[in-house]
Amino acid sequence: MAPALVATSAFAATTSAGESRHAVANAQPDQVKGAHAVGTPSSAQQAEVRVFLAGRNSATLAKTVAAIADPHSASYQHYLTAAQVKATYAPSDAAVARTKKFLTGYGLTVDEVPTNNAYVSATGSLAQLQKAFGTTLHNYSVQGHTVRAAASAPSVPASLSADVIAVSGLASISQLMSTDHVGGPTTTHRSAKSGTTQAPPPDAFVNATPCSTYYGQKKATTVPTAYGKVQPYAPCGYVPDQLEGAYGLTRSIAKGFDGRGVTVAITDAYAAPTILSDANTYATTHGQNAFKAGQFKQVPPVKPYRYGYDDTVNGDLCGEQGWYGEETLDVEAVHAMAPGANVTYVPGRSCDNADLLTAVNKVVSRHLADIVTNSWGGTDESNGSPALDTAYQQVFYQAALEGIGVYFSSGDSGDGASDNNGVPTVQSPANSSLVTAVGGTSLAVSKTDSRTFETGWSTSKSTLTAGAWAPTPPGNFLYGGGGGTSQVFSQPAYQQGVVPASIAKRYSRLGGRAVPDVSALGDPNTGMRVGETQTFPDGTVMYSEYRIGGTSLASPLFAGMMAIADQVSGRPHGFANYALYDLYGTSAYYDPKHKADTAVVRVDFVNGVDDSDGLATSLRTLDARNGTTIRTTAGYDDITGVGSPNGEAFVGGLGVG
């Protein structure tokens, strides 16, 4: 298993009292680096910290996971129990006890220790926290909001130097994760004060017409041609039977291979207040069964929100209502592909990095599911908060040991250069070699619900201006499935012999971890139609449907297909990358190839709701080769990975182990 190429370091320090201490990694936003303080928070203000602890026997972890995950190993799928993992690899009870003693010694109240001892959370005043961690806290202005952060490196007693790997909560935010969906409702500001009620449903978004029921149904004959031919109007958004048909699962689902008996967990931030009603309305509207009693559940945070935020409880900074749409997309996408699977939603209290890490850890530490899909990430290789990298890896190792498959969307910015000052960068946590990174495709579904073609998602845009397309097609790069080569993680064994050297060795002679591993529909111009309760301009709040996409769609679609594969196998596939790469080059995958000079015409309401402010018409070129360094090719490529699932050959090809 490929290790991280970075490590958390600590250095010795001494307090004025002569106590020997060690500096620890501090999870806080990059935006405060070099920023000027704008004041000092009240020392009486309450805040919660999480002290993340180091696991044990790290030298044997990688070999153990490889043996469990590799189909060619005698130990394949011989998963460990949670008790076995805790006894051998988790932070020790003694480390927890030492950490508790340290925290309570400074007057802090211990709130939580998860079952896997991953961290100790505690609450206290800022005055107590500053003394405990030997630092000073200041206020800084970030995106027009006041946030708290440590002005100097925090530290812990030397006796804890081997136990503590990071601390979060000294800063009121660490790094804000973003969803990987494109399209849908906009976010409005919260109307509620901190901790009182949820934000209301988001402002409405409505698809304009004309649009096609299936790919190529309607031709855009009244606008200029492109690439020497009349292009079709974009699909209105595919619905469950179209997606099941395109991925070759209609017959399997009809036979009862629909994911029943398998639980898929979803992590996001916040929780949509109308999710179950919306998901059931969507399902029944499109010919599926609603969730049965007990088939869908949410596992809310112990505390709704963290201490120390302004009156938006990070709702404005995070785009809280946009996360409602994310949950809606994820739940409806999983149910569309695996209508018999159980779905468990585990929200983070905000989109803060530490809050989402805690949500993933909750799924893993309690073994709430055998599959967990995560449609979010940071825009760089360390989520902007390398302090938490090791903590993430420990959770992913435990998941792999226990047979839990962790899936992450690969991002929506192509090679990531647009998010990182022109430097191509893969997104985390999808860059981890312990998770399955799901890339995005553009999908054409026929009138008979079959796959006409599938190509890499890399969209460029030209706008209809004065009777012509401008810029000349393909226009400017707009968005696309994330991919590339990690400079943090080395090349894992399962990618060797599959990933071309031109990709693997892009930055290093030894090779880096390539992203993504697999792919599924992501392009919002050939996306999925979802249904969500929304707020319309006249104040009406009602259920409505719209087209959406992003690798936020690809990951739950793929997770749904893996639920069927688990059902077919009769056991979970857990960390499936070894098995997924083992099928490379077989009929289990459809190999998306470059589709030159292919586009759709898309019509949008300028105001997102109706034509009162006019229409905007654009040409969206599919799999355009401009504005990004990654390319769709035959075989493995860094947009679509080893390919997209090919129906029964895929779910059956993974085998029973």
C-alpha positions in Angstrom: 0.0 0.0 0.0 1.4 3.4 -0.9 2.4 5.5 2.1 2.0 9.2 2.3 5.1 11.1 1.4 4.5 13.7 4.1 4.6 13.4 7.8 3.6 15.4 10.8 6.6 16.7 12.7 6.9 18.0 16.2 9.6 20.0 17.9 10.5 20.6 21.5 9.5 23.7 23.3 9.6 24.9 26.9 7.0 26.9 28.7 7.9 29.7 31.1 7.2 27.2 33.9 9.9 25.0 32.6 7.6 22.2 31.4 8.9 20.5 28.4 6.4 20.5 25.6 6.1 19.5 21.9 4.5 21.5 19.2 1.6 19.7 17.4 0.0 20.2 14.0 -2.8 22.7 14.2 -5.8 22.4 11.8 -6.7 25.9 10.7 -7.4 27.7 7.4 -4.7 28.7 5.0 -6.3 32.1 4.7 -5.0 33.2 8.0 -1.3 32.7 7.0 0.2 36.1 6.7 -3.1 37.8 7.6 -3.4 40.6 10.1 -5.3 40.0 13.2 -8.5 42.1 13.6 -9.0 41.7 17.3 -9.0 39.2 20.1 -11.9 36.8 20.9 -13.4 36.9 24.3 -11.4 34.7 26.7 -14.8 33.5 28.2 -16.0 32.2 24.8 -16.5 28.5 24.8 -15.0 26.2 22.1 -14.6 22.5 21.4 -11.3 20.9 20.5 -10.6 17.5 19.1 -7.2 16.0 19.9 -6.4 13.3 17.3 -4.4 10.4 18.5 -1.8 8.2 16.8 -2.5 4.6 16.0 -0.2 1.6 16.7 1.7 -0.9 14.7 1.7 1.3 11.6 4.6 -0.7 10.1 2.4 -3.7 9.5 -0.8 -1.9 8.4 -0.1 -1.7 4.7 0.8 -5.3 4.4 -2.2 -6.4 6.3 -4.6 -4.3 4.2 -3.0 -5.5 1.0 -3.4 -9.2 2.0 -7.1 -8.6 2.9 -7.8 -6.6 -0.3 -5.9 -8.5 -3.0 -8.0 -11.2 -4.7 -4.8 -13.2 -5.2 -4.0 -13.4 -1.5 -4.9 -16.3 0.8 -6.2 -13.7 3.2 -8.6 -12.0 0.7 -11.7 -10.7 2.4 -10.6 -12.2 5.8 -11.7 -9.0 7.5 -10.9 -8.1 11.1 -13.6 -7.2 13.6 -13.8 -3.8 15.2 -12.5 -5.3 18.4 -9.5 -6.8 16.7 -8.7 -3.5 15.0 -8.9 -1.6 18.3 -6.8 -4.1 20.1 -4.0 -4.0 17.5 -4.0 -0.8 15.5 -6.1 1.9 17.2 -4.8 4.5 19.6 -4.4 2.8 23.0 -6.7 3.2 26.0 -3.6 4.4 27.9 -3.1 7.2 25.3 -6.7 8.2 25.7 -6.3 8.3 29.5 -3.2 10.4 29.3 -4.9 12.8 26.9 -8.0 13.1 29.1 -5.8 13.8 32.2 -4.0 16.6 30.2 -7.3 18.2 29.1 -9.1 18.0 32.4 -6.0 19.2 34.2 -6.5 22.6 32.5 -10.2 22.6 33.4 -11.6 21.3 30.1 -14.6 19.0 30.0 -14.1 15.8 28.0 -17.1 15.4 25.7 -16.5 12.3 23.5 -14.1 9.5 22.7 -15.3 7.5 19.7 -15.3 3.7 20.0 -12.0 3.5 18.0 -10.2 6.0 20.2 -9.4 8.2 17.1 -9.7 11.4 19.1 -10.7 13.0 22.4 -13.0 16.0 22.2 -13.2 18.5 25.0 -14.9 21.8 25.7 -13.7 24.8 27.6 -13.2 28.6 27.5 -10.7 30.1 25.2 -8.7 31.2 28.2 -8.4 27.5 29.3 -7.6 26.4 25.7 -4.8 29.0 25.4 -3.2 27.8 28.6 -3.6 24.1 27.8 -2.0 24.4 24.3 0.4 27.2 25.0 -0.8 29.5 22.3 -2.6 32.8 21.7 -5.8 33.0 19.7 -6.7 36.0 17.5 -9.5 36.9 15.2 -8.9 37.2 11.4 -11.1 38.3 8.5 -11.8 35.6 6.0 -14.1 36.1 3.1 -15.9 38.9 5.0 -16.3 36.8 8.1 -14.5 36.9 11.4 -12.7 33.6 12.2 -10.6 32.5 15.1 -7.2 31.0 14.7 -4.0 30.3 16.7 -1.3 33.0 16.3 1.4 30.6 17.2 2.0 26.8 17.1 0.1 25.0 19.9 1.9 22.4 22.0 1.2 19.6 24.4 3.3 18.1 27.2 6.3 16.1 26.1 4.7 13.0 27.7 2.0 13.2 24.9 4.4 13.7 22.0 4.0 10.2 20.8 0.2 10.2 21.3 -1.0 13.4 19.7 -0.9 13.8 15.9 -3.1 16.9 15.5 -5.5 19.2 17.2 -8.6 21.0 15.7 -10.9 23.5 17.2 -8.5 26.1 18.3 -9.4 27.7 15.0 -13.1 28.3 14.5 -12.6 26.7 11.1 -9.8 24.5 9.7 -10.5 24.3 6.0 -13.9 24.4 4.4 -14.7 21.4 2.1 -16.7 21.9 -1.0 -19.3 19.7 -2.6 -18.5 18.1 -6.0 -21.9 18.8 -7.7 -22.5 21.2 -10.5 -25.8 22.9 -11.2 -29.0 23.1 -9.1 -30.4 25.6 -6.6 -28.4 28.5 -5.3 -27.6 29.2 -1.7 -29.4 31.9 0.3 -28.3 33.3 3.7 -29.5 31.7 6.9 -32.3 33.4 8.6 -31.9 31.7 11.9 -29.5 32.6 14.7 -26.8 30.1 15.9 -28.1 26.7 16.8 -31.9 27.6 16.7 -33.3 26.2 13.5 -32.0 25.0 10.1 -31.7 27.2 7.1 -34.8 27.1 4.9 -34.9 25.2 1.6 -32.7 26.8 -1.1 -33.7 29.2 -3.8 -35.3 27.3 -6.7 -33.6 26.3 -9.9 -35.6 25.2 -12.9 -34.4 23.7 -16.2 -35.3 25.8 -19.3 -36.5 24.1 -22.5 -36.1 22.9 -25.0 -34.2 19.8 -23.7 -34.3 16.2 -24.7 -35.8 13.3 -22.9 -33.0 11.1 -24.2 -29.7 11.9 -25.9 -30.2 13.2 -29.4 -34.0 13.3 -29.2 -34.3 17.0 -30.2 -32.0 18.8 -32.6 -31.0 22.4 -32.2 -32.0 23.4 -35.8 -32.6 27.1 -35.0 -29.1 27.9 -33.8 -25.8 27.8 -35.6 -24.2 24.4 -36.3 -21.0 23.4 -34.6 -18.3 21.1 -36.0 -20.2 21.1 -39.3 -23.4 19.6 -38.0 -26.6 20.3 -36.1 -26.0 19.5 -32.5 -28.7 18.0 -30.1 -30.3 19.8 -27.2 -28.9 18.7 -23.8 -30.9 16.0 -22.0 -33.4 17.3 -19.4 -31.7 15.0 -16.9 -31.7 11.2 -16.8 -34.0 9.3 -14.4 -33.6 5.9 -12.7 -34.7 3.6 -15.5 -32.4 5.3 -18.0 -29.4 5.1 -15.7 -30.1 1.4 -14.8 -30.4 0.7 -18.5 -27.3 2.6 -19.6 -25.2 0.7 -17.0 -26.8 -2.6 -18.0 -28.5 -3.4 -14.7 -32.2 -3.4 -15.7 -32.4 -7.2 -15.9 -30.4 -7.7 -12.6 -32.6 -5.3 -10.7 -35.8 -7.0 -12.1 -34.5 -10.3 -10.7 -34.1 -8.8 -7.2 -30.4 -8.0 -7.4 -31.0 -4.4 -6.3 -28.7 -4.0 -3.4 -31.0 -5.5 -0.8 -29.3 -6.5 2.4 -26.5 -4.0 1.8 -26.1 -0.6 3.5 -24.6 2.4 1.8 -23.6 5.3 4.0 -23.4 8.9 2.7 -21.4 11.6 4.4 -22.0 15.3 3.7 -22.4 18.5 5.8 -25.7 19.5 7.4 -29.0 17.7 6.8 -31.8 18.6 4.3 -35.0 19.1 6.3 -37.2 17.5 3.6 -34.9 14.7 2.4 -37.0 11.6 3.0 -40.2 13.2 1.6 -38.2 14.4 -1.4 -36.5 11.1 -2.1 -39.8 9.2 -1.8 -41.6 11.6 -4.1 -38.8 11.4 -6.6 -38.8 7.6 -6.5 -42.5 7.1 -7.0 -42.6 9.8 -9.7 -40.1 7.8 -11.7 -41.4 4.3 -11.2 -39.4 3.2 -8.2 -40.6 2.1 -4.8 -40.3 4.6 -2.0 -38.0 3.8 0.9 -39.5 1.2 3.1 -39.7 1.7 6.9 -36.2 1.6 8.3 -34.5 1.5 4.8 -33.4 5.1 5.2 -32.1 6.8 8.3 -30.0 9.7 9.4 -27.4 9.7 12.2 -27.1 13.3 13.3 -24.1 14.8 15.2 -24.2 14.7 19.0 -24.1 18.5 18.9 -25.9 20.3 16.0 -23.1 22.9 15.6 -19.7 23.6 17.0 -19.0 26.4 19.5 -17.5 29.7 18.6 -19.0 30.6 15.2 -20.8 33.8 14.3 -24.5 33.7 13.9 -24.3 31.9 10.6 -22.9 28.7 12.3 -20.7 28.5 9.2 -23.9 28.2 7.1 -22.9 31.2 4.9 -19.3 30.2 4.7 -20.2 26.6 3.8 -23.2 27.3 1.6 -25.4 25.2 3.9 -28.4 25.1 1.5 -26.2 23.9 -1.3 -25.3 20.9 0.9 -29.0 20.2 1.1 -28.9 19.7 -2.6 -25.8 17.5 -2.2 -27.5 15.2 0.2 -30.6 15.0 -2.1 -28.4 14.1 -5.1 -26.5 11.5 -3.2 -29.5 9.8 -1.6 -31.5 9.8 -4.8 -28.6 8.6 -6.9 -27.9 5.6 -4.6 -31.5 4.7 -4.6 -31.8 5.1 -8.3 -29.1 2.5 -8.9 -29.7 0.2 -5.9 -33.4 0.6 -4.9 -33.2 -2.3 -2.5 -30.2 -1.0 -0.6 -30.4 0.6 2.9 -29.1 4.2 3.0 -27.7 5.8 6.1 -26.9 9.5 6.0 -24.2 10.8 8.4 -23.8 14.5 8.3 -21.0 16.6 9.5 -22.0 19.6 11.7 -20.5 21.9 9.1 -18.3 21.7 6.0 -15.3 22.2 8.1 -12.6 19.6 7.5 -12.5 18.2 11.0 -16.3 18.0 11.1 -16.4 15.9 7.9 -13.5 13.7 9.1 -15.5 13.1 12.2 -18.6 12.0 10.1 -16.5 9.5 8.2 -15.0 8.2 11.4 -18.4 7.8 12.8 -19.4 5.5 9.9 -16.2 3.5 10.2 -15.9 3.3 14.0 -19.5 2.1 14.4 -19.4 0.1 11.2 -22.7 1.7 10.1 -22.2 0.4 6.5 -20.0 -1.7 4.2 -19.9 1.1 1.6 -19.6 4.8 2.2 -19.7 7.4 -0.6 -18.4 10.9 0.0 -19.1 13.7 -2.6 -16.8 16.4 -1.2 -13.2 17.3 -0.9 -10.6 20.0 -0.7 -9.1 21.8 -3.7 -5.6 20.7 -2.9 -3.8 17.6 -1.8 -4.1 18.2 1.9 -7.5 19.8 2.1 -5.6 22.9 3.0 -5.0 21.3 6.3 -2.2 18.8 6.3 -2.5 18.5 10.0 -5.4 16.1 9.5 -3.9 13.9 6.7 -2.6 11.3 9.1 -6.0 11.2 11.0 -7.8 10.6 7.7 -5.4 7.8 6.7 -6.0 6.0 10.1 -9.7 6.0 9.4 -9.2 4.7 5.9 -6.9 1.9 7.2 -9.5 0.8 9.7 -12.2 0.8 7.0 -10.1 -1.4 4.8 -9.3 -3.8 7.7 -13.0 -4.2 8.5 -14.2 -4.6 4.9 -15.7 -1.1 4.5 -15.3 0.4 1.0 -14.7 4.1 1.0 -15.5 6.1 -2.2 -14.7 9.7 -2.9 -15.6 11.9 -5.9 -12.5 13.1 -7.7 -13.5 16.7 -8.1 -15.1 18.9 -10.8 -12.1 21.1 -11.9 -10.3 18.8 -14.3 -6.6 18.8 -13.4 -7.3 21.3 -10.6 -5.1 24.0 -12.0 -7.9 26.5 -11.9 -8.2 26.1 -8.1 -4.5 26.2 -7.4 -2.9 29.2 -9.1 -2.5 27.3 -12.4 -0.7 24.3 -10.9 -2.3 20.9 -11.7 -3.3 19.3 -8.4 -5.5 16.3 -7.5 -8.2 16.7 -4.9 -8.1 15.2 -1.5 -9.2 12.9 0.1 -9.7 11.2 -3.3 -5.9 11.2 -3.6 -5.5 8.7 -0.8 -4.4 5.3 -2.1 -6.8 3.7 0.5 -10.0 5.0 -1.1 -11.6 4.5 -4.5 -11.6 7.7 -6.4 -14.6 8.1 -8.8 -14.1 10.3 -11.9 -16.8 11.7 -14.2 -18.0 10.9 -17.7 -20.4 12.4 -20.2 -23.1 9.8 -21.0 -25.4 9.4 -24.0 -28.5 7.3 -23.2 -30.7 6.2 -26.1 -34.4 6.0 -26.6 -34.3 2.4 -25.4 -32.3 3.2 -22.3 -29.1 1.8 -23.6 -25.6 3.4 -23.6 -25.0 5.1 -26.9 -21.6 6.3 -25.9 -19.7 7.5 -22.8 -16.7 9.7 -22.9 -14.6 11.6 -20.4 -16.2 14.6 -18.7 -14.2 17.7 -19.8 -16.6 20.4 -20.9 -15.9 23.7 -22.7 -18.4 26.4 -23.3 -19.3 28.8 -26.1 -22.2 31.3 -25.8 -24.6 32.3 -28.5 -23.8 35.9 -29.2 -25.0 38.0 -32.1 -26.0 34.9 -34.0 -22.7 33.0 -33.6 -20.9 30.9 -31.0 -18.3 32.8 -29.1 -15.6 32.0 -28.4 -15.3 29.7 -31.4 -16.0 26.1 -30.3 -14.8 24.4 -28.2 -14.7 27.7 -26.4 -13.4 28.1 -22.8 -12.9 25.2 -20.4 -15.8 25.2 -17.9 -15.4 22.1 -15.8 -14.6 18.4 -15.8 -13.9 15.3 -13.8 -10.9 15.6 -11.5 -7.8 13.6 -12.1 -4.0 13.6 -12.4 -1.1 12.4 -10.3 -0.5 12.8 -6.6 2.6 14.4 -5.3 1.7 13.3 -1.8 1.1 9.5 -2.2 3.4 7.1 -4.0 2.1 4.7 -6.6 0.1 1.8 -5.0 0.8 -1.8 -6.0 -2.7 -2.2 -7.6 -1.9 0.5 -10.2 1.4 -0.9 -11.3 1.2 -2.3 -14.8 -2.1 -0.6 -15.5 -1.4 3.1 -15.2 0.8 4.4 -18.0 4.3 5.6 -16.9 3.5 9.0 -18.6 0.8 9.5 -15.9 2.3 7.6 -12.9 5.8 9.2 -13.3 4.6 12.7 -14.1 6.3 14.2 -11.1 8.5 11.4 -9.7 10.8 8.6 -11.0 9.2 6.3 -8.4 5.7 7.2 -9.5 2.7 8.7 -7.8 -0.8 7.6 -7.1 -3.0 8.3 -10.1 -6.6 9.6 -9.9 -9.3 8.5 -10.6 -9.7 4.7 -10.3 -13.1 4.3 -12.0 -15.8 6.6 -13.4 -19.5 7.1 -13.9 -21.8 9.8 -15.1 -20.7 13.3 -13.9 -21.3 15.8 -16.7 -24.3 18.0 -15.7 -25.0 18.6 -19.4 -25.9 14.9 -19.6 -26.7 14.6 -15.9 -29.3 13.2 -13.6 -32.7 14.8 -12.8 -33.3 15.0 -9.1 -36.1 16.3 -6.9 -35.9 18.7 -4.0 -38.1 21.0 -2.0 -37.1 24.6 -3.0 -38.1 28.2 -2.3 -39.5 30.0 -5.3 -39.3 33.8 -5.8 -43.0 34.3 -4.7 -42.2 32.6 -1.4 -43.8 29.3 -2.4 -41.9 26.3 -0.9 -42.5 23.1 -2.9 -41.0 20.0 -4.5 -39.4 20.6 -7.9 -37.0 18.7 -10.2 -33.8 19.9 -12.0 -30.8 18.5 -13.8 -27.5 18.2 -11.9 -24.1 16.6 -12.2 -20.5 16.5 -11.0 -18.4 13.7 -9.6 -20.8 14.1 -6.7 -23.2 12.2 -8.9 -20.6 9.7 -10.1 -19.6 8.5 -6.6 -23.1 7.6 -5.3 -24.0 6.0 -8.7 -20.9 3.9 -8.4 -21.6 3.1 -4.8 -25.1 1.9 -5.8 -23.5 -0.5 -8.3 -21.1 -1.7 -5.7 -24.1 -2.5 -3.4 -25.4 -4.8 -6.1 -22.0 -6.3 -6.5 -21.9 -7.0 -2.8 -25.3 -8.6 -2.9 -24.3 -10.8 -5.8 -21.1 -11.8 -4.0 -22.9 -12.5 -0.8 -20.2 -10.5 1.1 -18.8 -7.0 1.1 -15.9 -6.1 -1.2 -14.5 -3.6 1.3 -11.5 -1.8 -0.1 -12.1 -2.9 -3.7 -9.2 -1.2 -5.6 -7.2 -4.4 -6.0 -10.3 -6.2 -7.3 -11.3 -3.3 -9.5 -7.9 -3.1 -11.2 -7.8 -6.9 -11.5 -10.7 -6.6 -13.9 -8.9 -4.0 -16.1 -9.2 -4.8 -19.8 -12.1 -7.2 -19.3 -15.8 -6.9 -20.3 -16.5 -5.7 -16.8 -15.7 -2.2 -17.9 -16.9 0.1 -20.7 -13.8 2.0 -21.8 -14.8 5.7 -22.4 -12.8 7.0 -25.3 -12.3 10.5 -26.7 -15.4 11.7 -28.6 -14.2 14.5 -30.9 -16.4 17.3 -32.1 -19.4 16.3 -30.0 -21.5 18.8 -28.2 -24.9 19.7 -26.9 -26.9 22.9 -27.0 -28.1 24.1 -23.6 -30.8 26.7 -22.8 -30.9 28.2 -19.3 -33.1 30.8 -17.6 -30.9 33.9 -16.9 -32.4 34.1 -13.4 -32.5 30.3 -12.9 -36.3 30.1 -12.5 -38.2 31.5 -15.5 -37.9 33.5 -18.7 -38.8 36.9 -17.2 -35.2 38.0 -17.5 -34.5 36.1 -20.7 -32.7 33.0 -21.9 -29.1 32.1 -22.3 -28.1 29.6 -25.0 -24.7 27.9 -25.0 -22.8 25.2 -26.7 -21.2 22.7 -24.4 -18.5 20.7 -26.1 -18.1 17.3 -24.6 -14.6 15.9 -23.8 -12.9 19.1 -25.1 -9.2 19.0 -25.0 -8.4 22.5 -23.9 -7.9 24.2 -20.6 -6.7 21.0 -18.8 -3.7 18.7 -18.9 -5.6 15.4 -18.4 -7.0 13.5 -21.4 -9.5 10.7 -22.2 -7.7 7.9 -24.1 -8.1 4.2 -24.7 -7.3 2.2 -21.7 -6.5 3.8 -18.3 -6.6 7.6 -18.4 -6.7 10.3 -15.7 -10.3 11.3 -16.3 -12.1 8.0 -16.4 -9.6 5.6 -14.7 -9.9 1.9 -15.7 -13.4 2.6 -17.1 -17.1 2.7 -16.1 -19.2 -0.3 -15.0 -20.5 -2.6 -17.7 -23.7 -4.1 -16.1 -23.8 -7.8 -15.1 -20.2 -8.3 -16.3 -19.1 -5.8 -13.7 -21.2 -6.8 -10.7 -20.7 -10.5 -11.4 -17.1 -10.2 -12.4 -16.0 -9.0 -9.0 -16.7 -12.5 -7.8 -17.4 -14.0 -4.5 -13.9 -14.1 -3.2 
